[in-house]
Amino acid sequence: MPLALLALAVGAFGVGTTEFVVMGLLPDIAADYGVSIPTAGLLVTGYALGVVVGAPLLTVLGNKVSRKRMLMLLMGLFVLGNLVSALAPSFGMMLTGRVIASLAHGSFFGIGSVVAAGLVAPEKKAGAIATMFTGLTVANIVGVPLGTFIGQAVGWRTTFVIVAALGVIGLLGIARLVPAMPRPEGTHLRRELTAFRNPQVLLAMAMTVLGFGGVFAAITYIAPMMTQVAGYSEGSVTWLLVLFGTGMFLGNLIGGRYADRALMPLLYTTLGGLAVVLALFTVFAHQKALAAIAVLLVGALGFATVPPLQKRVLDQAHGAPTLASAVNIGAFNLGNALAAWLGGLVIASGFGYTSPNWVGAVLAAAALGLAFWSAVLERRAPEQDHGFAATALADLAR
């Protein structure tokens, strides 16, 4: 394994920790600022929307910068955002810090995916991308539970100071281990934008929004769901997050291994399984053991979709992968924002803490439908990028 992949994984560990740790601390933050749980959920939604905006924006702005230097600048922005969150005197400032940190997220994983794929042979691209994302999954096994424990024991602000320190370590790792990779000749914004003319790229991104959004619908509110419905103590949230992270780690390994062999069948299996598990989670949440199993499976099935979806975008984007890759990371977080908002909406409407699971099940089922549609269109016109709307309308008419 190239050491550069290790450096990318270290950076992903820091980014993954700050993205997910807020979920376990949501009740503490809400209590500290005197806001409701659904309002505190905006820290998840705001972060996700920041990724959606930051992914294409910073990728475009960094179009004339070497990929290594851009990765370092992004980690610096990440550190700044977490320090603002740690010191925030008000909920609004806390949200601002989350958004600042999130701006680096999409471009980091987008550019990092391109760098990772370029370090290995073509037939090992998905595995290389999965290796980088291993940092994100390990963050959910180690960083997020530990950050949750520290936040509950000492104070959530301490957690964000530690996360900022992780960002500094990630920056130093990239500076030391990632090779200098100058911007490829002929890379221009206009060329990068041509990738979005391919309907398969857009379909893959839509699958990303809906599929991974299904995961966040449930997991955003895991703390109140597990304590208020399943009957776990507040301290148990830490090991439940370890369980979720373990599922993510296993799912990432499975996705990285089989995406290079059978990409679409893997997506059918994982998206279908995710929809079923999320639907059952509504019932399982009332029983401790079944609730824990559901948390593990949601993490595994949800993250098994990441390497294949990211690889599909890279493959379909052909010679202009950088912006498409970053935008697809934004698509993951657009799904996160949509799901977190919808989950908070159904809770605030009085449907209870298990109701976001139904939202997630519907989103995952919709992603599965798009996967089948994508395969049908690809078989009908594998070499054509045009006529997508006409073909789609014809299918609907039938």
LOGU-416167 format. One line per 3 residues: their letters; for each residue x, y, z of N, C-alpha, C. Coordinates in steps of 0.001 Angstrom, whole numbers, plus 500000, padded with zeros to 6 digits. Example, Ala and Ser with C-alpha at 12.3 -4.5 7.8 and 13.67 -1.06 7.14 Angstrom:
2
AS) 513190:494310:507800:512300:495500:507800:513200:496700:507800 ~ 512850:497750:507080:513670:498940:507140:512900:500030:507870
This chain:
398
MPL) 500842:498798:500000:500000:500000:500000:500873:501246:500000 ~ 500672:502156:499044:501451:503392:499045:501221:504178:500340 ~ 502315:504737:500884:502194:505500:502119:501280:506706:501968
ALL) 501156:507206:500722:500267:508337:500493:498827:507986:500849 ~ 498431:506734:500628:497081:506315:500996:496894:506370:502511 ~ 497948:506042:503255:497896:506127:504711:497694:507575:505156
ALA) 498403:508492:504504:498268:509910:504841:496844:510398:504574 ~ 496282:509987:503456:494904:510367:503143:493931:509787:504159 ~ 494208:508550:504591:493350:507911:505592:493411:508648:506926
VGA) 494586:509163:507287:494731:509926:508526:493900:511205:508459 ~ 493968:511901:507321:493149:513092:507145:491665:512757:507202 ~ 491294:511640:506571:489894:511212:506580:489432:510868:507989
FGV) 490346:510380:508823:490010:510061:510208:489559:511323:510952 ~ 490313:512410:510778:489948:513661:511438:488633:514214:510924 ~ 488465:514209:509601:487239:514727:509008:486042:513879:509432
GTT) 486215:512562:509431:485126:511674:509824:484731:511851:511270 ~ 485703:512104:512123:485401:512294:513544:484526:513520:513759 ~ 484871:514638:513137:484079:515854:513359:482700:515749:512729
EFV) 482585:515005:511628:481277:514885:510979:480281:514126:511856 ~ 480739:513022:512459:479820:512125:513139:479752:512323:514655 ~ 480787:512912:515279:480818:512981:516737:479691:513832:517301
VMG) 479220:514795:516536:478159:515680:517022:476873:514907:517319 ~ 476674:513769:516655:475432:513009:516854:475340:512468:518280 ~ 476444:511953:518795:476434:511440:520155:476365:512528:521203
LLP) 476718:513756:520814:476730:514875:521757:475528:515793:521595 ~ 474618:515434:520709:473487:516298:520390:472684:516707:521635 ~ 472338:515773:522535:471585:516193:523731:472368:517161:524617
DIA) 473691:516945:524742:474520:517816:525582:474603:519223:525004 ~ 474798:519297:523687:474895:520609:523036:473567:521342:523118 ~ 472472:520595:522886:471140:521203:522959:470882:521770:524352
ADY) 471243:521003:525372:471029:521459:526749:471888:522676:527071 ~ 473128:522688:526584:474042:523788:526874:473548:525100:526279 ~ 473003:525034:525065:472544:526251:524397:471055:526532:524629
GVS) 470362:525589:525292:468949:525790:525561:468071:525691:524338 ~ 468403:524768:523432:467589:524564:522226:467045:523140:522231 ~ 466067:522864:521365:465475:521538:521287:466383:520584:520509
IPT) 466117:519281:520630:466880:518281:519884:466763:518497:518376 ~ 465543:518694:517824:465461:518959:516379:466245:520196:515953 ~ 466251:521244:516802:467035:522435:516471:468528:522122:516487
AGL) 468976:521369:517482:470379:520961:517534:470742:520113:516333 ~ 469763:519394:515784:470001:518597:514578:470434:519439:513390 ~ 470208:520760:513461:470678:521655:512400:472201:521670:512306
LVT) 472894:521262:513380:474348:521165:513324:474772:520079:512344 ~ 473937:519057:512184:474179:518007:511193:473779:518505:509806 ~ 472602:519112:509729:472121:519630:508451:473038:520726:507914
GYA) 473425:521659:508792:474293:522753:508373:475638:522263:507878 ~ 476210:521279:508581:477485:520705:508147:477334:520082:506768 ~ 476266:519309:506600:476053:518621:505332:475879:519612:504187
LGV) 475112:520674:504407:474910:521669:503360:476213:522410:503050 ~ 477042:522613:504077:478347:523227:503843:479212:522377:502931 ~ 479114:521062:503076:479856:520151:502193:479333:520274:500763
VVG) 478012:520346:500641:477404:520456:499310:477904:521705:498587 ~ 477988:522822:499306:478452:524077:498707:479961:524078:498534 ~ 480673:523627:499561:482128:523695:499533:482773:522761:498539
APL) 482163:521611:498282:482773:520626:497388:483057:521195:495997 ~ 482037:521698:495284:482346:522257:493957:483072:523591:494018 ~ 482720:524431:495018:483306:525773:495089:484814:525710:495286
LTV) 485263:524987:496298:486701:524936:496578:487452:524109:495547 ~ 486785:523134:494940:487436:522376:493865:487698:523278:492666 ~ 486733:524123:492339:486913:525064:491233:487989:526090:491561
LGN) 487930:526650:492783:488929:527650:493178:490335:527065:493204 ~ 490424:525773:493519:491729:525126:493573:492153:524485:492281 ~ 491466:524838:491196:491731:524200:489907:493147:524450:489403
KVS) 493744:525553:489827:495095:525879:489360:496162:525592:490416 ~ 495772:524884:491467:496696:524538:492547:496994:523044:492494 ~ 498214:522658:492831:498537:521235:492858:497645:520520:493859
RKR) 497351:519273:493586:496422:518533:494442:496954:518386:495864 ~ 498248:518194:496033:498811:518077:497370:498630:519377:498143 ~ 498963:520502:497525:498828:521782:498212:497374:522061:498562
MLM) 496469:521695:497657:495051:521921:497924:494586:521093:499112 ~ 495032:519850:499204:494672:519007:500338:495160:519619:501655 ~ 496350:520207:501641:496887:520840:502844:496071:522075:503222
LLM) 495696:522883:502243:494888:524064:502516:493524:523672:503085 ~ 492971:522609:502571:491673:522143:503047:491744:521686:504501 ~ 492816:521010:504860:492964:520585:506251:493141:521781:507176
GLF) 493795:522832:506695:493919:524057:507492:492560:524694:507756 ~ 491697:524717:506751:490349:525248:506905:489547:524398:507891 ~ 489747:523102:507821:489086:522162:508727:489462:522452:510188
VLG) 490722:522688:510434:491201:522999:511789:490553:524285:512299 ~ 490515:525309:511458:489915:526590:511841:488450:526415:512245 ~ 487695:525686:511451:486281:525496:511734:486030:524813:513062
NLV) 486834:523818:513370:486649:523101:514632:487033:523942:515842 ~ 488014:524808:515686:488365:525714:516780:487243:526720:517034 ~ 486612:527207:515964:485465:528118:516123:484338:527408:516864
SAL) 484070:526143:516507:483021:525378:517185:483336:525192:518665 ~ 484589:524901:518960:484997:524653:520341:484818:525885:521222 ~ 485012:527070:520646:484969:528314:521425:483663:529076:521275
APS) 482714:528542:520512:481486:529268:520173:480681:529664:521417 ~ 480381:530957:521593:479590:531403:522754:478084:531242:522551 ~ 477652:531004:521311:476225:530885:521020:476001:529748:520032
FGM) 474744:529306:519937:474419:528227:519002:474692:528661:517563 ~ 474389:529913:517243:474636:530412:515897:476107:530362:515529 ~ 476976:530717:516479:478418:530659:516214:478893:529218:516117
MLT) 478316:528341:516919:478634:526922:516833:478296:526390:515442 ~ 477136:526763:514943:476721:526351:513608:477668:526917:512550 ~ 478117:528162:512752:479070:528778:511829:480374:527980:511776
GRV) 480874:527575:512938:482084:526776:512975:481920:525454:512258 ~ 480754:524831:512434:480475:523573:511734:480509:523769:510219 ~ 479924:524866:509756:479893:525131:508316:481302:525385:507778
IAS) 482114:526141:508529:483486:526411:508092:484255:525103:507930 ~ 484150:524228:508921:484843:522938:508836:484322:522105:507681 ~ 483019:522195:507435:482411:521359:506398:482823:521772:504995
LAH) 483192:523038:504814:483577:523501:503481:484761:522705:502929 ~ 485612:522224:503823:486787:521461:503385:486467:520005:503083 ~ 485384:519514:503636:485077:518084:503602:484959:517526:502187
GSF) 484072:518115:501393:483793:517571:500069:485002:517564:499158 ~ 485720:518689:499122:486901:518764:498260:487990:517817:498738 ~ 488114:517650:500059:489146:516754:500572:488911:515329:500078
FGI) 487693:514830:500255:487413:513470:499821:487343:513360:498298 ~ 486866:514420:497643:486804:514387:496182:488179:514353:495552 ~ 489038:515300:495953:490401:515331:495423:491182:514116:495911
GSV) 490957:513747:497183:491639:512574:497725:491295:511302:496979 ~ 490029:511162:496539:489634:509976:495774:490386:509903:494451 ~ 490526:511060:493794:491258:511093:492524:492729:510756:492743
VAA) 493322:511317:493801:494725:511031:494115:494904:509557:494442 ~ 494020:509008:495262:494112:507598:495647:494003:506693:494434 ~ 493033:506974:493560:492840:506148:492369:494036:506237:491434
GLV) 494703:507393:491424:495861:507566:490543:497135:506925:491052 ~ 497135:506438:492295:498326:505832:492874:498430:504326:492615 ~ 497357:503727:492062:497326:502271:491882:496919:501925:490457
APE) 496983:500628:490141:496575:500142:488832:495070:500330:488648 ~ 494604:500449:487392:493187:500703:487137:492247:499703:487797 ~ 492639:498435:487838:491749:497417:488402:491706:497451:489932
KKA) 492477:498340:490557:492501:498436:492013:491989:499785:492522 ~ 491350:500534:491637:490915:501884:492008:489941:501883:493187 ~ 488912:501029:493105:487913:501017:494177:488547:500650:495511
GAI) 489510:499717:495479:490199:499334:496699:491003:500478:497285 ~ 491639:501280:496408:492420:502427:496877:491513:503490:497493 ~ 490374:503732:496841:489416:504690:497388:488912:504210:498742
ATM) 488636:502889:498825:488160:502326:500096:489214:502471:501188 ~ 490503:502342:500814:491577:502500:501800:491563:503899:502395 ~ 491387:504908:501541:491294:506274:502054:490083:506417:502968
FTG) 488946:505878:502552:487724:505988:503357:487793:505138:504619 ~ 488791:504253:504709:488977:503496:505946:489206:504446:507116 ~ 489892:505561:506861:490093:506556:507915:488772:507073:508453
LTV) 487797:507254:507561:486476:507710:507966:485761:506655:508799 ~ 485889:505393:508383:485206:504324:509123:485875:504058:510469 ~ 487212:504097:510509:487916:503909:511778:487580:505047:512736
ANI) 487345:506235:512187:486932:507365:513034:485652:507037:513784 ~ 484792:506266:513145:483534:505911:513787:483671:504765:514784 ~ 484787:504045:514727:485045:502993:515710:485816:503556:516901
VGV) 486728:504473:516635:487618:505002:517677:487326:506475:517985 ~ 487442:507320:516949:487353:508760:517164:486004:509239:517675 ~ 484924:508800:517040:483590:509267:517425:483189:508776:518821
PLG) 483317:507460:519110:482963:507024:520474:483826:507666:521549 ~ 485147:507780:521279:486022:508404:522254:485673:509878:522432 ~ 485382:510555:521323:484989:511955:521398:483685:512134:522148
TFI) 482751:511182:521942:481478:511226:522667:481697:511021:524158 ~ 482539:510063:524498:482837:509790:525911:483472:511007:526580 ~ 484459:511596:525904:485136:512770:526459:484151:513933:526587
GQA) 483321:514107:525561:482352:515197:525590:481349:515068:526716 ~ 480895:513835:526987:479940:513613:528067:480596:513723:529439 ~ 481885:513344:529516:482578:513332:530808:483178:514693:531164
VGW) 483752:515372:530183:484490:516609:530444:483789:517837:529862 ~ 483090:517643:528767:482448:518762:528079:482655:518657:526584 ~ 481614:518938:525810:481700:518751:524365:482712:519685:523706
RTT) 483016:520824:524323:483988:521747:523744:485383:521105:523674 ~ 485709:520318:524687:487001:519625:524695:487110:518691:523506 ~ 486009:518054:523162:486007:517145:522016:486409:517873:520745
FVI) 485882:519068:520539:486188:519781:519303:487613:520331:519284 ~ 488174:520605:520446:489589:520984:520501:490456:519807:520063 ~ 490109:518615:520535:490853:517412:520162:490725:517140:518668
VAA) 489520:517358:518130:489304:517152:516695:490179:518117:515884 ~ 490293:519358:516342:491162:520318:515660:492607:519827:515662 ~ 493030:519230:516771:494388:518673:516846:494562:517518:515859
LGV) 493517:516712:515689:493568:515642:514694:493770:516217:513294 ~ 493131:517360:513035:493300:518010:511742:494737:518443:511502 ~ 495392:518921:512559:496800:519320:512436:497667:518108:512100
IGL) 497392:516982:512753:498139:515753:512472:497916:515312:511030 ~ 496668:515409:510564:496363:515052:509183:497095:515934:508200 ~ 497161:517230:508485:497865:518171:507611:499338:517811:507510
LGI) 499957:517519:508656:501382:517162:508659:501616:515853:507915 ~ 500685:514902:508048:500825:513633:507345:500776:513813:505839 ~ 499879:514658:505368:499784:514919:503930:501051:515602:503436
ARL) 501533:516590:504202:502744:517302:503808:503940:516361:503701 ~ 503979:515361:504559:505117:514459:504618:505026:513298:503627 ~ 503840:512733:503451:503731:511461:502757:503116:511518:501358
VPA) 502252:512477:501104:501646:512552:499771:502658:513143:498791 ~ 502908:512463:497684:503892:512983:496725:503377:514228:496026 ~ 504310:515049:495562:503936:516237:494800:503277:515792:493510
MPR) 502030:516223:493325:501279:515830:492132:500771:517092:491465 ~ 501520:517629:490510:501103:518867:489856:499780:518685:489124 ~ 499098:519782:488963:497823:519741:488245:498057:519235:486833
PEG) 497304:518206:486389:497509:517667:485045:497300:518731:483975 ~ 498130:518647:482939:498004:519590:481839:496651:519406:481158 ~ 496072:520496:480749:494810:520421:480032:493590:520319:480922
THL) 493784:520430:482236:492638:520368:483153:492024:521756:483272 ~ 490818:521886:482779:490135:523170:482802:488711:522976:483327 ~ 488148:524039:483854:486808:523962:484406:485800:523515:483357
RRE) 485913:524050:482147:484952:523684:481097:484976:522189:480833 ~ 486172:521630:480816:486290:520195:480580:485696:519408:481748 ~ 485957:519874:482972:485401:519191:484141:483871:519211:484120
LTA) 483298:520313:483646:481845:520424:483624:481193:519496:482614 ~ 481951:519055:481609:481361:518154:480613:480939:516829:481227 ~ 481527:516460:482353:481159:515196:482995:479686:515176:483360
FRN) 479110:516356:483634:477726:516420:484084:476734:516317:482924 ~ 477244:516204:481693:476375:515933:480555:476036:514451:480471 ~ 476796:513642:481181:476568:512190:481160:475457:511836:482148
PQV) 474332:511308:481673:473226:510993:482576:473588:509963:483634 ~ 474548:509093:483337:474937:508081:484316:475651:508716:485513 ~ 476377:509793:485282:476999:510525:486388:475918:511124:487283
LLA) 474912:511732:486671:473828:512350:487438:473009:511303:488188 ~ 472781:510158:487567:472037:509094:488240:472814:508552:489431 ~ 474133:508386:489262:474962:507898:490367:474907:508876:491537
MAM) 474929:510169:491231:474850:511174:492291:473490:511166:492973 ~ 472428:510947:492200:471098:510859:492793:470993:509642:493710 ~ 471605:508526:493297:471641:507332:494155:472395:507633:495444
TVL) 473461:508414:495327:474250:508796:496492:473412:509610:497479 ~ 472690:510608:496957:471859:511462:497808:470838:510630:498581 ~ 470117:509768:497866:469024:509024:498482:469516:507867:499337
GFG) 470500:507130:498826:470967:505943:499543:471632:506262:500871 ~ 472630:507142:500845:473319:507459:502092:472465:508358:502978 ~ 471531:509093:502344:470593:509867:503138:469769:508961:504039
GVF) 469453:507766:503554:468715:506809:504371:469429:506477:505665 ~ 470754:506392:505602:471548:506107:506798:471422:507249:507801 ~ 471570:508468:507322:471574:509621:508223:470205:509910:508821
AAI) 469146:509522:508137:467822:509737:508705:467716:509064:510064 ~ 468277:507868:510167:468216:507116:511422:469315:507522:512393 ~ 470556:507627:511889:471715:507776:512775:471825:509176:513376
TYI) 471301:510194:512692:471352:511547:513262:470712:511593:514647 ~ 469660:510822:514838:468908:510856:516096:469100:509572:516902 ~ 470276:508969:516750:470545:507709:517443:470543:507892:518962
APM) 471076:509025:519454:471143:509218:520911:469756:509251:521554 ~ 468842:510115:521116:467516:510087:521733:466739:508804:521444 ~ 466946:508207:520265:466231:506981:519929:466642:505832:520854
MTQ) 467937:505706:521084:468430:504599:521898:468141:504812:523396 ~ 468151:506064:523835:467916:506308:525267:466433:506396:525597 ~ 465650:507040:524733:464235:507265:525031:463340:506095:524608
VAG) 463756:505346:523580:462917:504260:523057:463460:502894:523440 ~ 464738:502634:523128:465313:501312:523399:465598:501099:524889 ~ 465757:502199:525637:465988:502077:527067:467436:502013:527490
YSE) 468362:502376:526601:469776:502401:526947:470083:503643:527794 ~ 471126:503557:528579:471577:504712:529338:472344:505655:528427 ~ 472525:506886:528863:473272:507849:528058:474695:507371:527796
GSV) 475302:506728:528779:476664:506223:528610:476767:505135:527570 ~ 475669:504433:527297:475682:503350:526309:475782:503868:524885 ~ 475474:505146:524675:475538:505709:523324:476946:505565:522751
TWL) 477959:505643:523625:479341:505529:523166:479593:504193:522489 ~ 479230:503073:523140:479513:501788:522515:478563:501477:521369 ~ 477386:502090:521372:476499:501941:520213:477099:502620:518987
LVL) 477783:503739:519203:478486:504400:518100:479676:503569:517637 ~ 480327:502856:518574:481385:501917:518187:480800:500834:517291 ~ 479629:500358:517634:478963:499328:516844:478641:499855:515450
FGT) 478124:501072:515379:477837:501685:514081:479116:501845:513269 ~ 480179:502312:513922:481456:502468:513236:482023:501150:512759 ~ 481856:500096:513549:482313:498773:513135:481567:498328:511883
GMF) 480259:498586:511858:479482:498266:510666:479981:499035:509455 ~ 480284:500317:509634:480812:501130:508542:482142:500576:508034 ~ 483006:500170:508978:484312:499633:508613:484153:498360:507774
LGN) 483296:497458:508231:483071:496214:507509:482426:496474:506145 ~ 481452:497384:506121:480801:497706:504858:481764:498317:503861 ~ 482667:499165:504330:483663:499777:503459:484588:498721:502857
LIG) 484992:497732:503674:485839:496660:503164:485117:495850:502088 ~ 483862:495537:502345:483076:494764:501379:482887:495563:500087 ~ 482536:496839:500236:482343:497676:499066:483612:497833:498253
GRY) 484746:498029:498925:486012:498174:498220:486440:496908:497517 ~ 486124:495759:498105:486548:494486:497520:485719:494092:496304 ~ 484404:494288:496383:483527:493765:495337:483107:494807:494300
ADR) 483353:496093:494549:482969:497108:493571:483747:496963:492277 ~ 484997:496491:492351:485790:496287:491145:485354:495043:490380 ~ 484571:494163:491017:484158:492913:490393:482718:492952:489896
ALM) 481819:493439:490731:480389:493412:490387:479724:494636:490993 ~ 479952:495792:490380:479549:497051:490980:478031:497168:491123 ~ 477298:497002:490035:475850:497180:490108:475152:496124:490964
PLL) 475499:494827:490836:474883:493850:491749:475130:494175:493222 ~ 476309:494709:493511:476608:495110:494888:475661:496222:495337 ~ 475405:497196:494466:474497:498278:494814:473070:497785:495004
YTT) 472627:496853:494149:471279:496302:494321:471147:495659:495699 ~ 472151:494886:496072:472100:494147:497339:472124:495084:498542 ~ 473048:496031:498527:473219:496894:499699:472062:497879:499856
LGG) 471606:498471:498758:470506:499427:498855:469195:498735:499238 ~ 468962:497550:498666:467766:496795:499027:467796:496368:500485 ~ 468957:495861:500921:469094:495445:502314:468947:496606:503268
LAV) 469481:497776:502890:469388:498963:503741:467927:499391:503921 ~ 467164:499362:502835:465748:499746:502917:464986:498830:503872 ~ 465258:497533:503788:464575:496566:504644:464954:496757:506108
VLA) 466255:496903:506373:466727:497046:507751:466193:498320:508392 ~ 466176:499415:507646:465669:500665:508189:464176:500567:508516 ~ 463428:499895:507658:462005:499708:507936:461814:498886:509213
LFT) 462612:497816:509358:462509:496966:510540:463008:497673:511802 ~ 463908:498638:511623:464482:499366:512751:463393:500083:513553 ~ 462316:500459:512896:461214:501120:513581:460651:500231:514691
VFA) 460625:498910:514407:460146:497942:515396:461276:497511:516319 ~ 462459:497268:515726:463605:496789:516502:464028:497774:517588 ~ 463772:499071:517370:464220:500101:518318:463586:499945:519696
HQK) 462546:499142:519796:461876:498959:521085:462472:497802:521892 ~ 463476:497133:521316:464102:496002:522008:465618:496168:521927 ~ 466293:496154:523059:467711:496531:523119:468593:495749:522156
ALA) 468521:494422:522202:469408:493597:521385:469158:493822:519895 ~ 467898:493828:519505:467559:494035:518094:467946:495443:517636 ~ 467811:496421:518516:468201:497787:518169:469703:497863:517892
AIA) 470489:497180:518708:471945:497175:518515:472316:496512:517195 ~ 471652:495399:516866:471916:494711:515598:471576:495624:514423 ~ 470452:496342:514545:470045:497253:513478:471079:498355:513264
VLL) 471623:498893:514346:472655:499939:514237:473863:499412:513465 ~ 474296:498195:513776:475425:497580:513076:475125:497420:511592 ~ 473945:496909:511270:473592:496636:509878:473409:497921:509066
VGA) 472851:498945:509690:472699:500217:508981:474072:500768:508591 ~ 475032:500698:509506:476383:501155:509198:477023:500333:508093 ~ 476884:499001:508152:477518:498119:507168:476903:498288:505782
LGF) 475594:498214:505696:474931:498311:504398:475072:499713:503807 ~ 474972:500729:504656:475089:502094:504162:476463:502384:503595 ~ 477512:501995:504309:478856:502360:503851:479380:501422:502772
ATV) 478757:500266:502582:479141:499392:501473:478790:500022:500133 ~ 477942:501057:500141:477592:501742:498893:478605:502814:498498 ~ 479467:503231:499437:480342:504379:499177:481386:504098:498088
PPL) 482238:503050:498215:483224:502810:497154:482608:502589:495773 ~ 481536:501780:495643:480974:501599:494302:480374:502863:493715 ~ 479699:503674:494521:479122:504907:493993:480211:505893:493584
QKR) 481254:506010:494403:482347:506920:494067:483095:506436:492831 ~ 483295:505132:492728:483983:504575:491551:483136:504750:490296 ~ 481835:504574:490425:480970:504725:489251:481026:506152:488713
VLD) 481050:507128:489606:481168:508507:489159:482509:508735:488468 ~ 483589:508228:489041:484912:508389:488426:484971:507725:487061 ~ 484395:506529:486952:484410:505813:485679:483595:506548:484616
QAH) 482425:507018:485000:481535:507655:484035:481991:509066:483676 ~ 482769:509698:484566:483254:511056:484293:484424:511053:483326 ~ 484964:509883:483011:486035:509719:482022:487243:510602:482357
GAP) 487620:511513:481456:488841:512283:481647:488679:513534:482477 ~ 487543:513719:483115:487313:514928:483909:486730:514552:485265 ~ 487525:513843:486082:486941:513269:487292:486957:514157:488535
TLA) 487808:515173:488589:488046:515870:489853:486792:516553:490385 ~ 486165:517390:489567:484979:518105:490016:483824:517137:490266 ~ 483649:516153:489385:482566:515180:489553:482738:514401:490847
SAV) 483983:514033:491153:484253:513295:492383:483913:514131:493611 ~ 484325:515399:493590:484040:516286:494728:482546:516539:494865 ~ 481857:516744:493751:480416:516984:493803:479690:515751:494330
NIG) 480196:514559:494010:479547:513348:494528:479707:513245:496042 ~ 480842:513700:496572:480975:513769:498037:479947:514747:498584 ~ 479734:515855:497867:478688:516780:498256:477318:516119:498204
AFN) 477136:515208:497238:475859:514505:497120:475604:513622:498341 ~ 476652:512971:498851:476499:512207:500094:475945:513111:501192 ~ 476490:514298:501278:476106:515195:502365:474804:515933:502084
LGN) 474436:516084:500808:473111:516604:500505:472071:515619:501018 ~ 472343:514327:500824:471466:513303:501384:471434:513371:502899 ~ 472597:513606:503511:472664:513739:504971:471797:514903:505459
ALA) 471930:516047:504765:471170:517235:505163:469673:517001:504990 ~ 469301:516452:503849:467886:516184:503582:467312:515228:504618 ~ 468053:514154:504897:467558:513143:505827:467490:513672:507257
AWL) 468518:514423:507678:468512:514980:509032:467347:515951:509209 ~ 467079:516761:508176:465967:517710:508243:464630:516978:508277 ~ 464471:515988:507395:463224:515225:507365:463014:514454:508669
GGL) 464113:513903:509213:464015:513184:510480:463572:514101:511609 ~ 464153:515294:511669:463744:516258:512680:462310:516712:512478 ~ 461902:516810:511220:460543:517248:510905:459503:516250:511409
VIA) 459745:514944:511160:458753:513944:511593:458743:513814:513124 ~ 459913:514013:513750:459940:513996:515220:459167:515182:515779 ~ 459439:516374:515231:458756:517586:515702:457257:517528:515446
SGF) 456841:516716:514463:455419:516581:514145:454714:515599:515064 ~ 455471:514996:515979:454868:514123:516973:454837:512649:516638 ~ 455619:512228:515636:455609:510817:515240:456602:509967:516036
GYT) 457371:510582:516898:458257:509830:517772:459666:509688:517240 ~ 460567:509236:518117:461986:509146:517759:462306:508010:516798 ~ 461384:507070:516574:461645:505997:515607:461208:506374:514196
SPN) 460430:507426:514060:459878:507790:512745:460939:508114:511684 ~ 462130:508652:512044:463128:508874:510999:463559:507596:510288 ~ 463380:506434:510930:463743:505180:510276:462884:504929:509035
WVG) 461606:505295:509104:460740:505153:507941:461178:506094:506830 ~ 461588:507291:507194:462111:508225:506200:463317:507612:505493 ~ 464228:507021:506277:465411:506396:505700:465069:505235:504791
AVL) 464091:504423:505182:463698:503272:504365:463172:503713:503003 ~ 462367:504767:502990:461829:505282:501725:462944:505820:500836 ~ 463893:506554:501425:465015:507101:500651:465871:505987:500050
AAA) 466172:504952:500825:466981:503845:500324:466258:503087:499215 ~ 464957:502897:499361:464176:502211:498330:464169:503021:497036 ~ 464093:504343:497159:464142:505193:495966:465496:505083:495274
ALG) 466588:505014:496050:467926:504848:495474:468037:503522:494734 ~ 467440:502479:495284:467444:501175:494619:466722:501257:493276 ~ 465600:501959:493252:464888:502132:491988:465731:502844:490951
LAF) 466475:503860:491355:467357:504568:490420:468487:503679:489929 ~ 468976:502775:490778:470038:501855:490361:469555:500938:489241 ~ 468351:500416:489386:467788:499572:488322:467580:500381:487041
WSA) 467078:501597:487184:466848:502462:486031:468166:502759:485311 ~ 469210:503041:486082:470516:503329:485505:471026:502150:484683 ~ 470853:500942:485210:471315:499742:484502:470541:499540:483209
VLE) 469233:499802:483231:468413:499643:482027:468860:500615:480947 ~ 469060:501867:481321:469487:502876:480355:470873:502581:479803 ~ 471740:502048:480647:473095:501729:480198:473086:500591:479186
RRA) 472226:499617:479381:472133:498517:478422:471559:498977:477094 ~ 470645:499941:477142:470011:500412:475917:470909:501329:475108 ~ 471673:502148:475771:472521:503114:475060:473834:503270:475784
PEQ) 474702:502235:475780:475939:502274:476563:476936:503327:476110 ~ 476854:503777:474870:477853:504723:474376:477279:506120:474161 ~ 476027:506337:474554:475391:507614:474278:475219:508422:475554
DHG) 475490:509700:475464:475282:510611:476578:474085:511518:476346 ~ 473411:511333:475194:472323:512226:474844:471009:511450:474818 ~ 469922:512192:474743:468619:511560:474664:468136:510974:475977
FAA) 468759:511359:477061:468396:510798:478371:466954:511123:478736 ~ 466599:512388:478610:465246:512788:478994:464197:512093:478146 ~ 464480:511998:476838:463522:511344:475963:463345:509880:476325
TAL) 464467:509209:476607:464400:507792:476978:463643:507614:478279 ~ 463912:508483:479244:463252:508388:480536:461749:508589:480393 ~ 461353:509587:479599:459928:509835:479403:459249:508674:478699
ADL) 459995:508062:477746:459438:506914:477041:459218:505744:477998 ~ 460178:505543:478905:460046:504468:479893:458836:504711:480792 ~ 458667:505964:481222:457551:506274:482100:456209:506110:481363
AR) 456195:506444:480060:454974:506325:479271:454547:504863:479147 ~ 455530:503963:479054:455217:502544:478963:454669:502017:480266
